[in-house]
Amino acid sequence: MVALTRDRNTPERSGEDFAFPVAGGVQVFAGALVVLEAGFAKPGEAGEGLAMAGRAEAQIDNRLGEDGDAHVRVRLGVFRFANGEGADRIEMTDVGSDAFVLDDQTVGKVGEGRSKAGRVMDVDAQGVWVKLG
């Protein structure tokens, strides 16, 4: 491509709502952390090399399907998830640090062997507020 020589109507998205093809053999629950592995969405889990997709907007059951037979809508934003335990427990002193995916509803502060969920924005008695992405 060459540089512009006139105005361009550049398409725009909000950057918050997306839909991704779901991996075969999985079920994603509404409100779950969703990660991408090889381009397919699945429930959040501890593991390296997974990309944060967002929070599932609806339940999708692809347990009997193949990769891509279903799509899940996800949203990026700041959401509260369950807090890890022990060495994984996120405290107020961790605000501004990275949170890492433990499962589809839990984040922790230990990053070794895990993928990043997002940035810790707040901690309260019910869990950890994380800005996904």
Helices and strands as residue ranges (DSSP letters): E 17-21, E 26-28, E 33-37, E 40-43, E 51-56, E 60-62, E 71-75, E 78-83, G 86-88, G 92-94, E 98-101, E 106-108, E 116-124, E 127-132
